[in-house]
Amino acid sequence: MKIPRDLGADELIKLLKKKYGYEVTRQTGSHIRLTTTQKGEHSITIPNHNDLKIGTLNAVLTDVAVHMEREKQALMKELFE
């Protein structure tokens, strides 16, 4: 599965909240901090942009996959299908 090219921060936040329990803990400028307590506490920072750059989205998905102890492809299928 390919990484979506037109995914915005708002949509990614909704998907991460629904599937993995991430909650917005703070926002500083254009960066939003999300935290989950599933499988231990984990925080990620996402820039609040309409279209996230592919490299940024890839890094966020990789970080979440490592924390959730899942393959990145499996995580992407859960989020985007």
N, C-alpha and C positions, 0 to 999 in steps of 0.2 A: 504494500500500500504506500502511495506517495503522500508526502506531507501536504496538507491543503495550502493553496497559494493565496486564498482570500479570507483568511481567518482573522478576525479582530480580537482585541483584548477582552471585550465584554462577552463575546461568545465563548472564548476559551475559559474564562472565569466561571461562567454558568456550567460548562461541561465538567470542569474540575470539581466544582461544588457538588454537582449532582452525583458523580461517579465515585469520588474519593474523599468527600467531606472537607474540601478546602474552604476556608472562610477568609474574607478580607479582614486583615488585622490593622492595616494602616495604609495611607496614601501620602506620599511626599512628592509634590510636583506632579510629574506625569508618570510616576512609577507606583504600582500597586503591589503591596505585600500580601501574600496568601499564606495561610498556615493550616496544617491538618494535624490531627493527633492519631490518625490511623497508622498502625505499625510504628509508633513513636512519633514524636513531634518533628515536623518538617516544614520549612518555609521556603518559598520561592518568590522572586520579584519579577513582575511582568510590566513592560512599558505600556502605557494606556494609549495605544495607537489603533486606528481603524483597520489597518492591514499590518500584521506583524511580519517582519522580515523572516525569510526561511531559516536563516542561521539562528536567529533568536528563538523561534518556535521549536526548532530542532533541539537546541540546548535545554529549553524548558521541559520538553517531552522526555529527553534523555534523563534529566535530573529526577523527574517524577517516576519514571520507569525504574531507575536504580533504587529509589526509596521504597517503592511498592514491591520490589523484588520480582519484576515482570520483564519480559522481553518488550522492547520498544514497539515492535510491530503489533503485538497482542494488545498493548495499551492503546495504540492508535485505532485499532479495530473497535475496541470498547468505547472510545470517545467519539469517533467519527462515523460509525455505522448505525 
